[in-house]
Amino acid sequence: MSQKVTVIKMNLKNCRARRGLTQKEVADALKVRSNTISQWETGQREPSIAKLKLLAMLYECSLDDLLSEESTE
């Protein structure tokens, strides 16, 4: 697994947790299946740029927060 994928998966999970959302709640908001969120957070798959933008809005964070190694935790 590349370092980029590791960073993204950790940031996705941390940002979701900070907002107090479940994977199902995020999946419902993005109109995807719950296992898709799980796959993003475990690094099995990566979200598209469009989904990353929606995640940033939902989590009230920036794309940098989702993509950067120096994400605010």
Summary of the structure (lengths in Angstrom):
residues: 73
radius of gyration: 10.8
end to end distance: 22.0
largest distance: 28.8
contacts: 193
relative contact order: 0.22
helix: 68%
strand: 0%
